[in-house]
Amino acid sequence: MLLGKKVLRITAAVAVAAAAAHTAERLKAPAVEQSVLVSAARLATSDASPDPSTESAVPQSASLSSPVEKRVGDLTGITPVAATTPPAGGDRCRPELQLSTQPGAMIRLSLAAPCNRGERFIVRHAGLAFSARTQADGFATVTLPALRADALVAVYLQDSRLVLGKIAVPDVSAYSRFAIVWELPADLDLRVTDGTKVLVGSGTSASDGDQGVIALGSTEVQSPVLARVYSVRSQTLGDADITGELRITPASCGRTLRVDTVYSSGGIATTADQAISVPLCGTAGDILVLKNLAPAPKLAAPK
């Protein structure tokens, strides 16, 4: 019996020693392991963040899929923005546009573009378009027929600047107008026959104030845009025969050219575009007559 008691005492001592040894080894565990255990416990019971030494090499702020505290919103796209620095003292190159009404439902356009001296610009209004040039001081003045009662006029400069102006022209309701617009290499003219009158483009105003063909556009610029406008003081165009005359040249023969047309009545304008098939080369110098321009041209044989 004494032997049995000794065995029990020895076994108990061994167990106590083993437990003590295990506890000692547990206390001597590496600091990293302890920090991992502590961090996991804290994350489960609090809102504390993990120790930086155990985080991924990619921070949360660089991950679009990870929730980030105080987010400003999900990324939906990237828009490049060009950085610009406004010049000291303001924009000295800012163009200015002034519009005024003239008799006969005409619009007088005055442009001041100090940094666009002697340069081409384009005027657009209700489908009408034509080119012009600024003077050596950057100023320009042109006159154009109104096609709408609420006339919006746009000026396009060479440095991608756009200048807009708007003016009311109530007198336009008393006129009917038909315009044709083209670019090179087309070489066009508008001819109107009304009874004994034969009208062609001349100047920038109607010949007698009530009826005429207005020529618009400068040919002394690069890539000119030209226009002709038939204007009559009437609610309709009447019985006038309106035709276009296209001169066939080596630059235009055998090509399909585009012309734009605008019809204005009662201060309301409608636009259309026409495709003109020019005969093959070999007929240079002839004239192609474009009939029934509104609503669609019919081509006659060259004369």
C-alpha positions as CSV (number, residue, x, y, z in Angstrom):
1,M,0.0,0.0,0.0
2,L,2.8,2.3,0.8
3,L,4.2,1.6,-2.6
4,G,0.8,2.5,-4.3
5,K,0.7,5.9,-2.4
6,K,4.3,6.7,-3.6
7,V,3.3,5.9,-7.2
8,L,0.3,8.3,-6.9
9,R,2.4,11.0,-5.5
10,I,5.0,10.7,-8.2
11,T,2.3,10.7,-10.9
12,A,0.7,13.9,-9.5
13,A,4.1,15.6,-9.2
14,V,4.9,14.7,-12.8
15,A,1.5,16.1,-14.0
16,V,2.0,19.3,-12.0
17,A,5.5,19.7,-13.5
18,A,4.2,19.1,-17.0
19,A,1.5,21.7,-16.6
20,A,4.0,24.2,-15.2
21,A,6.3,23.5,-18.1
22,H,3.5,24.0,-20.6
23,T,2.5,27.3,-19.0
24,A,6.1,28.5,-19.1
25,E,6.4,27.6,-22.8
26,R,3.1,29.4,-23.4
27,L,4.4,32.6,-21.7
28,K,7.5,32.4,-23.8
29,A,5.6,32.3,-27.1
30,P,6.8,34.7,-29.8
31,A,5.4,38.3,-29.7
32,V,3.9,38.0,-33.2
33,E,1.8,35.0,-32.2
34,Q,0.5,36.8,-29.2
35,S,-0.3,39.9,-31.2
36,V,-2.3,37.8,-33.7
37,L,-4.3,36.2,-31.0
38,V,-5.0,39.5,-29.3
39,S,-6.0,41.2,-32.6
40,A,-8.4,38.5,-33.4
41,A,-10.0,38.7,-30.0
42,R,-10.2,42.5,-30.2
43,L,-11.8,42.5,-33.7
44,A,-14.4,40.0,-32.4
45,T,-15.3,42.2,-29.4
46,S,-14.5,45.8,-30.5
47,D,-14.0,48.1,-33.5
48,A,-10.2,48.3,-33.0
49,S,-8.0,47.9,-36.1
50,P,-5.5,45.1,-36.5
51,D,-1.9,45.7,-35.6
52,P,-0.2,47.2,-38.7
53,S,2.5,44.5,-38.7
54,T,-0.1,41.9,-39.6
55,E,-2.0,43.7,-42.4
56,S,-1.8,43.0,-46.1
57,A,0.9,44.8,-48.2
58,V,-2.0,46.6,-50.0
59,P,-3.7,49.1,-47.7
60,Q,-7.5,49.3,-47.5
61,S,-7.6,52.7,-49.1
62,A,-6.2,51.3,-52.3
63,S,-8.8,48.6,-52.6
64,L,-12.0,49.6,-54.4
65,S,-13.8,46.5,-53.0
66,S,-12.9,47.0,-49.4
67,P,-15.1,49.1,-47.1
68,V,-13.3,52.2,-46.1
69,E,-14.2,54.5,-43.2
70,K,-15.8,57.8,-44.3
71,R,-16.0,56.9,-48.0
72,V,-17.0,59.6,-50.4
73,G,-18.7,57.2,-52.8
74,D,-18.0,54.4,-55.2
75,L,-15.8,55.0,-58.2
76,T,-17.9,55.3,-61.4
77,G,-15.4,56.6,-63.9
78,I,-12.4,58.9,-64.4
79,T,-12.7,62.1,-66.3
80,P,-9.5,63.8,-67.4
81,V,-9.4,67.5,-66.6
82,A,-7.0,69.9,-68.2
83,A,-5.4,72.2,-65.7
84,T,-5.6,75.8,-66.8
85,T,-4.3,78.9,-65.1
86,P,-6.3,82.1,-65.8
87,P,-4.0,84.9,-67.1
88,A,-3.3,87.7,-64.7
89,G,-5.6,90.7,-65.4
90,G,-8.3,88.6,-67.1
91,D,-8.7,87.1,-70.5
92,R,-7.4,89.7,-72.9
93,C,-8.3,87.6,-75.9
94,R,-12.0,87.3,-75.0
95,P,-14.0,88.1,-78.1
96,E,-17.1,90.2,-77.9
97,L,-20.2,90.1,-80.2
98,Q,-22.8,92.8,-80.7
99,L,-26.0,92.4,-82.7
100,S,-28.4,95.0,-83.9
101,T,-31.4,95.0,-86.2
102,Q,-31.5,96.8,-89.6
103,P,-34.3,97.6,-92.0
104,G,-35.6,94.7,-94.1
105,A,-35.3,92.2,-91.2
106,M,-31.5,92.3,-91.4
107,I,-29.0,91.7,-88.6
108,R,-25.8,93.7,-88.2
109,L,-23.1,91.7,-86.6
110,S,-20.1,93.5,-85.0
111,L,-17.2,91.3,-83.8
112,A,-14.2,92.4,-81.7
113,A,-11.6,89.6,-81.4
114,P,-8.3,91.3,-80.5
115,C,-6.3,88.0,-80.6
116,N,-7.8,86.9,-84.0
117,R,-6.5,89.5,-86.3
118,G,-6.9,88.9,-90.0
119,E,-8.3,85.4,-89.4
120,R,-11.1,83.4,-90.8
121,F,-14.3,82.9,-88.9
122,I,-17.7,81.3,-89.6
123,V,-21.1,82.8,-88.9
124,R,-24.1,80.5,-88.3
125,H,-27.7,81.3,-87.9
126,A,-30.7,79.0,-88.2
127,G,-28.9,76.7,-90.7
128,L,-27.4,79.6,-92.7
129,A,-23.6,79.6,-92.6
130,F,-20.8,81.6,-94.3
131,S,-17.2,82.6,-93.8
132,A,-15.7,86.0,-93.2
133,R,-12.4,87.5,-92.1
134,T,-11.4,89.9,-89.3
135,Q,-9.5,93.0,-90.1
136,A,-5.9,93.6,-89.0
137,D,-7.2,95.0,-85.7
138,G,-9.4,92.0,-85.0
139,F,-12.7,93.7,-85.7
140,A,-15.3,92.7,-88.3
141,T,-18.8,93.8,-89.3
142,V,-21.1,91.8,-91.5
143,T,-24.8,92.0,-92.3
144,L,-27.0,88.9,-92.7
145,P,-30.7,88.3,-93.2
146,A,-32.7,87.1,-90.2
147,L,-34.4,83.7,-90.7
148,R,-36.0,83.4,-87.3
149,A,-37.9,85.9,-85.1
150,D,-35.8,84.9,-82.1
151,A,-32.4,85.0,-84.0
152,L,-29.5,83.1,-82.4
153,V,-26.2,83.9,-84.1
154,A,-23.0,82.0,-83.5
155,V,-19.5,83.0,-84.5
156,Y,-16.8,80.3,-84.7
157,L,-13.2,81.5,-84.4
158,Q,-10.0,79.6,-85.4
159,D,-8.8,78.9,-81.9
160,S,-12.0,77.0,-81.1
161,R,-13.7,79.9,-79.4
162,L,-17.4,80.2,-79.8
163,V,-19.3,83.5,-79.4
164,L,-23.1,83.5,-79.2
165,G,-25.6,86.4,-79.5
166,K,-29.3,86.5,-79.6
167,I,-31.7,89.2,-80.8
168,A,-35.4,89.6,-81.6
169,V,-36.3,90.4,-85.2
170,P,-40.1,90.7,-85.3
171,D,-40.0,92.1,-88.8
172,V,-38.9,88.8,-90.2
173,S,-42.5,87.5,-90.1
174,A,-43.2,89.7,-93.1
175,Y,-40.6,88.0,-95.2
176,S,-40.1,84.6,-96.9
177,R,-36.5,83.5,-97.5
178,F,-34.7,80.6,-99.2
179,A,-31.0,80.1,-98.6
180,I,-28.5,77.7,-100.2
181,V,-25.1,77.0,-98.5
182,W,-22.1,75.2,-99.9
183,E,-18.3,74.7,-99.6
184,L,-15.6,74.3,-102.2
185,P,-15.0,72.6,-104.6
186,A,-18.7,73.4,-105.3
187,D,-19.1,76.6,-107.4
188,L,-22.7,77.6,-107.2
189,D,-25.0,80.6,-107.8
190,L,-28.7,81.1,-107.1
191,R,-30.9,82.4,-109.9
192,V,-34.5,83.6,-109.3
193,T,-36.9,84.4,-112.1
194,D,-40.1,86.1,-111.1
195,G,-42.0,87.3,-114.2
196,T,-39.7,89.7,-116.0
197,K,-37.3,89.9,-113.1
198,V,-34.1,87.8,-113.1
199,L,-32.3,88.0,-109.8
200,V,-28.8,86.8,-108.9
201,G,-26.6,87.2,-105.9
202,S,-25.3,90.7,-105.5
203,G,-24.0,92.5,-102.4
204,T,-25.3,92.0,-98.8
205,S,-28.7,93.4,-99.1
206,A,-31.8,92.9,-101.2
207,S,-31.7,95.0,-104.4
208,D,-34.9,97.0,-103.8
209,G,-35.5,96.2,-100.1
210,D,-38.5,94.0,-100.8
211,Q,-37.0,91.3,-103.1
212,G,-33.5,90.2,-104.0
213,V,-30.7,87.6,-103.7
214,I,-28.2,88.3,-101.0
215,A,-24.6,87.0,-101.5
216,L,-22.8,86.0,-98.3
217,G,-19.3,84.6,-97.6
218,S,-15.7,85.6,-98.3
219,T,-13.7,83.6,-100.9
220,E,-10.5,85.1,-99.7
221,V,-10.1,82.7,-96.7
222,Q,-9.0,79.1,-96.4
223,S,-11.9,76.7,-96.8
224,P,-14.5,79.3,-97.6
225,V,-18.2,78.7,-96.9
226,L,-20.6,80.6,-99.2
227,A,-24.3,81.2,-99.2
228,R,-27.0,82.9,-101.3
229,V,-30.3,84.0,-99.8
230,Y,-33.4,84.9,-101.8
231,S,-35.6,87.3,-99.8
232,V,-39.0,88.5,-100.7
233,R,-41.5,90.6,-98.7
234,S,-44.3,88.2,-98.7
235,Q,-45.8,85.3,-96.7
236,T,-44.7,82.8,-99.4
237,L,-42.1,82.6,-102.1
238,G,-44.8,83.1,-104.7
239,D,-44.4,81.9,-108.2
240,A,-40.7,82.6,-108.5
241,D,-38.7,80.0,-110.2
242,I,-35.7,79.3,-108.0
243,T,-32.8,77.4,-109.5
244,G,-29.2,76.7,-108.7
245,E,-26.4,76.9,-111.2
246,L,-23.4,74.6,-110.5
247,R,-20.3,75.3,-112.6
248,I,-18.6,72.1,-113.5
249,T,-14.8,72.4,-112.8
250,P,-11.9,69.9,-112.8
251,A,-12.1,70.0,-109.0
252,S,-15.8,69.1,-108.8
253,C,-16.4,66.8,-111.8
254,G,-17.3,63.2,-111.0
255,R,-17.9,64.0,-107.4
256,T,-20.9,64.0,-105.1
257,L,-21.3,67.4,-103.5
258,R,-23.4,68.4,-100.5
259,V,-25.4,71.6,-100.3
260,D,-27.6,72.8,-97.4
261,T,-30.9,74.7,-97.9
262,V,-32.9,76.7,-95.4
263,Y,-36.5,77.9,-96.0
264,S,-37.8,80.6,-93.7
265,S,-41.5,81.8,-93.6
266,G,-43.2,83.7,-90.8
267,G,-40.1,83.7,-88.7
268,I,-39.8,79.9,-88.7
269,A,-36.9,78.2,-90.4
270,T,-36.6,74.6,-91.7
271,T,-33.4,73.1,-93.0
272,A,-32.5,70.3,-95.4
273,D,-29.4,68.9,-97.2
274,Q,-29.0,67.8,-100.7
275,A,-26.5,65.5,-102.4
276,I,-25.5,66.7,-105.9
277,S,-24.0,64.1,-108.3
278,V,-21.7,66.0,-110.7
279,P,-21.1,64.5,-114.2
280,L,-17.8,62.9,-114.9
281,C,-14.8,64.9,-116.0
282,G,-14.7,66.0,-119.6
283,T,-17.5,68.5,-119.3
284,A,-15.6,71.2,-117.4
285,G,-16.9,74.7,-118.1
286,D,-20.5,73.6,-118.4
287,I,-23.2,74.5,-116.0
288,L,-25.5,72.0,-114.2
289,V,-28.9,73.5,-113.5
290,L,-30.5,72.5,-110.2
291,K,-34.2,72.7,-110.4
292,N,-36.9,72.4,-107.7
293,L,-34.4,73.1,-104.9
294,A,-37.3,72.9,-102.4
295,P,-37.9,70.2,-101.5
296,A,-35.4,68.3,-103.7
297,P,-33.2,69.3,-106.6
298,K,-33.7,67.8,-110.1
299,L,-30.7,67.8,-112.3
300,A,-31.0,69.1,-115.9
301,A,-28.6,68.3,-118.7
302,P,-25.5,70.6,-118.8
303,K,-25.9,73.6,-121.0
